[in-house]
Amino acid sequence: MTRILTVIGARPQFIKAAVLSRRFAGMDGHEEILVHTGQHFDANMSDVFFTELGIGAPAVNLGIAGASHGAATGRMLEGLERAMIDAAPDWVLVYGDTNSTIAGALAAAKLLIPVAHVEAGLRSFNRAMPEEVNRVLTDHCSDLLFTPTATASANLRNEGLPEARICEVGDVMYDVALQFGKVADRQSEVLSRLGLERGGYVLSTVHRQENTDHPDRLRAILDGLGQVAADRPVVLPLHPRTRGRIEAQGLGPLADRLTLIDPVGYLDMVALEKNAAVIATDSGGIQKEAFFHGVPCVTLRDETEWTELVEAGWNRLCPPLDAAAIAGAVAGALGTRGAPVTPYGAGNAAELIADRLVAG
């Protein structure tokens, strides 16, 4: 019996865990223990994902949210260490690049429990990003590195990590897109609820610290999107932290030009992505989801981990420094398509990961 303790805490991790936990549930010879750090805690950022994606209730919820990076990570380390001692797992499985990720990896490594990292090897090469620090440190203390692309595998080799640890499996987000895209078509009513037409609006998400915590960048994003909104609606589901920064920085009048909505569940988000004319985002995961659904993307950052999408023409980088440049990038992306590339595997990443972990 292989016992796997899975650490999750944020929206992207719930989504990735859904397909892998479903795979585990259909296998003999294993037990999965789900531990939620509480990093995303409110109903719209957490509970709805468990319900819609069919994820079982966590065995442990640490309820840790709302603190600074250091305080939150420290409290997670303490809580996860206790959970791991109690569970005595054969593997600790972590996803992505959040504080929950690095806390899970460090707690396990110090207890000499093998660590498996899903979505390993991504690099922006910008150490000012908290996510970059988290992913680099997680990779270097992990025993199995499940990479989504050849580029990610090459990054690990370039850092001197042993070949035996690297397992290129494809992207679990592609698995999710294949499994839940049609479900969203059947079940989501978000377009009619918001009065939107297919292909008639721009979808945007903004949450990264590098954008929200710098008033000039956040102002440029809101102003640029507002210029786009003069021609077609721009729908912006507001992350709670982004909403707080907009209010604190007095940017409400700029934001009011947009169609602001609360965070939505996964199926509604998929429906919004699939039917958008363009997606403008600073999210890593949504860049890929745009590609999966054949929608052009503008990434509101200085760099991206998903360089293959820029090279293929599906994604374009637009550092959010100037409102007119942002509006121009979105307008330039309208109606475009990239090359017919398949960089993210065959849609069976969850199967490959689960089989490797259960095999020991």
Buried (B, 14 or more C-beta within 10 A) or exposed (E): EBEBBBBBBBBBBBBBBBBBBBBBEEBEEBEBBBBBBBBBBEEBBBBBBBEBBEBEEBBBBBEBBEBEEEEBBBBBBBBBBEBBEEBEBBBBBBBBBBBBBBBBBBBBBEBEBBBBBBBBBBBBEBEEBBBBBBBBBBBBBBBBBBBBBEBBBBBBEEEEBEEEBBBBBBBBBBBBBBBBBEBBEEBBEBBEEBEBEEEEBBBBBBBBBBBBEBEEBBBBBBBBBBBBBEEBBBBBBBBBBBBEBBEEBEBEEBBEBBBBBEBBBBBBBBBBBBBBBBBBBBBBBBBBBBBBBEBBBBBBBBBBBBBBBBBBBBBBBBBBBBBEBBBBBBBBBBEEEBEEEEBBBEBBBBBBBBEBBBEE
